[in-house]
Structures are given as C-alpha cells and as structure tokens.
C-alpha cells in the first residue's frame, strides 16, 4: 500500500501518517522531517531548502522532485506513507512518473480537510521552530494557491479520499481505515 497524506499546515498530516504507518506496519516518509534533518546536518539539500522554509515558502519543485526521486531509489520500500509531498500538481505528476519507473503506483491520496482557522490554531499551538504567525499564514495561503490543484489531479484519477480532519485523531484514523479498500 502506497499512500500520500495531503492537507494544509496543522491539518494533522504528521499525526495521521504516523498512525497509518503503525496500523498497516509500513514505513513513513516524512519530507518535512527529512528537510529539517537536512538543515540541521547542513547538507546541500538543507542549504537549498532553509531560505524557503524559514519564510513559509515551498521548496522549489525541481529540488523536491530530485530529492524524492533520490530517496525512493535509495530505499527498498514497496509500501509506505508519504507525508509532506507532493505540494504542487507538478510534483504529483512527477511522483506518478517516478513510481512508474520504479514499477510501483500510488494507491490513494488522502486529503485531511480542515477549516482555515483550525489549521492556523493548530499550527500556532505546535512547538516547531518555524511556526510563527506570519510563516503559518503564508503556508495556509500557499496551500490554497498551490496544493488544492493536487486534489483535482488525484480526483480525476479516482485516487482521492477526502476526510474530515476536524475530528479527534482517533476518529480521523478510523474513518481513513474504514474507507481504504482492503488489499
């Protein structure tokens, strides 16, 4: 099973990705965590990504596409939950091309739908170093501007599950598990 988790900042992507990985016993690929590690370790990717993340901007498509391609080719994961990628429709298309090359396919894109006010409040309640009001607001704006087209992309290919993310984490997880077809 290969899944991507979509949603705005504070929608619960990390929480649900971790819960689904535990439930299905599959690895988590968290691009936000990998980017934070790259910044902390001062890698080339970290140096490229930091100016964007610090302002709440998206890391450029080309950088993220190359990063995901390198990462997926280095692992032997056949099942996974990908959280934090794709963030644009172009990245979603490129992910499909990459998976085709790897003789894999994406099973489902899970969209955690929450109101804007909930995204902002949840994000500001976290203790991440880049969760400042102006950065959070910028991330929300970018989500609506660039990420929403991904939903249309996955909906056209009938791979989109839209979930009410404004519930308790256990309720959200149960809804996802109930809606995923049993393999």
LINWOQUI-V416875 format. One record per residue. RES is the residue in three letters. PSI is psi in whole degrees, -180 to 180 (none if undefined). BURIAL is b if it has 16 or more other C-alpha atoms within 10 Angstrom, else e. Layout:
res->(RES	RES)
psi->(PSI	PSI)
burial->(BURIAL	BURIAL)
This chain:
res->(UNK	UNK	UNK	UNK	UNK	UNK	UNK	UNK	UNK	UNK	UNK	UNK	UNK	UNK	UNK	UNK	UNK	UNK	UNK	UNK	UNK	UNK	UNK	UNK	UNK	UNK	UNK	UNK	UNK	UNK	UNK	UNK	UNK	UNK	UNK	UNK	UNK	UNK	UNK	UNK	UNK	UNK	UNK	UNK	UNK	UNK	UNK	UNK	UNK	UNK	UNK	UNK	UNK	UNK	UNK	UNK	UNK	UNK	UNK	UNK	UNK	UNK	UNK	UNK	UNK	UNK	UNK	UNK	UNK	UNK	UNK	UNK	UNK	UNK	UNK	UNK	UNK	UNK	UNK	UNK	UNK	UNK	UNK	UNK	UNK	UNK	UNK	UNK	UNK	UNK	UNK	UNK	UNK	UNK	UNK	UNK	UNK	UNK	UNK	UNK	UNK	UNK	UNK	UNK	UNK	UNK	UNK	UNK	UNK	UNK	UNK	UNK	UNK	UNK	UNK	UNK	UNK	UNK	UNK	UNK	UNK	UNK	UNK	UNK	UNK	UNK	UNK	UNK	UNK	UNK	UNK	UNK	UNK	UNK	UNK	UNK	UNK	UNK	UNK	UNK	UNK	UNK	UNK	UNK	UNK	UNK	UNK	UNK	UNK	UNK	UNK	UNK	UNK	UNK	UNK	UNK	UNK	UNK	UNK	UNK	UNK	UNK	UNK	UNK	UNK	UNK	UNK	UNK	UNK	UNK	UNK	UNK	UNK	UNK	UNK	UNK	UNK	UNK	UNK	UNK	UNK	UNK	UNK)
psi->(128	122	148	145	124	151	165	174	128	8	-15	18	-50	-45	-50	-36	-46	-43	-42	-38	-42	-46	-46	-2	55	159	153	132	103	105	-34	-41	-43	-38	-41	-40	-41	-39	-46	-37	0	44	172	-45	-43	-43	-37	-39	-34	-45	-33	-48	-37	-24	2	15	161	140	138	145	-50	-42	-46	-39	-46	-42	-49	-41	-48	-45	-49	-32	-28	-22	163	27	131	-21	142	165	125	121	130	3	137	157	-7	161	-36	-43	-38	-45	-45	-35	-42	-42	-43	-46	-35	-43	-35	5	43	175	156	128	-51	145	122	117	119	103	120	151	153	-43	-37	-42	-48	-49	-43	-43	-42	-19	-8	168	31	146	-25	15	69	152	-46	-34	-43	-46	-39	-42	-40	-44	-45	-37	-51	-35	-47	-29	-33	-39	-24	-38	-42	-41	-51	-31	-40	-35	12	43	20	128	119	125	138	107	1	53	179	151	-39	-36	-41	-47	-45	-40	-44	-51	-40	-34	-23	130	141	129	none)
burial->(e	b	b	b	b	b	b	b	b	b	b	b	b	b	e	b	b	b	b	b	b	e	e	e	e	b	b	b	b	b	b	e	e	b	b	b	e	b	b	e	e	e	e	e	b	b	e	b	b	b	e	e	b	e	e	b	b	b	b	e	b	e	e	b	b	e	e	b	e	e	e	e	e	e	e	e	e	e	b	b	b	b	b	b	b	b	b	b	b	b	b	b	e	b	b	e	e	b	e	e	e	e	e	e	b	b	b	b	b	b	b	b	b	b	e	b	e	b	b	b	e	b	b	b	e	e	e	e	e	b	b	b	e	e	b	b	b	b	b	b	b	b	b	e	e	e	b	b	b	b	b	e	b	b	e	e	e	e	b	b	b	b	b	e	b	b	e	e	e	e	e	b	b	e	e	b	e	e	e	e	e	e	e)
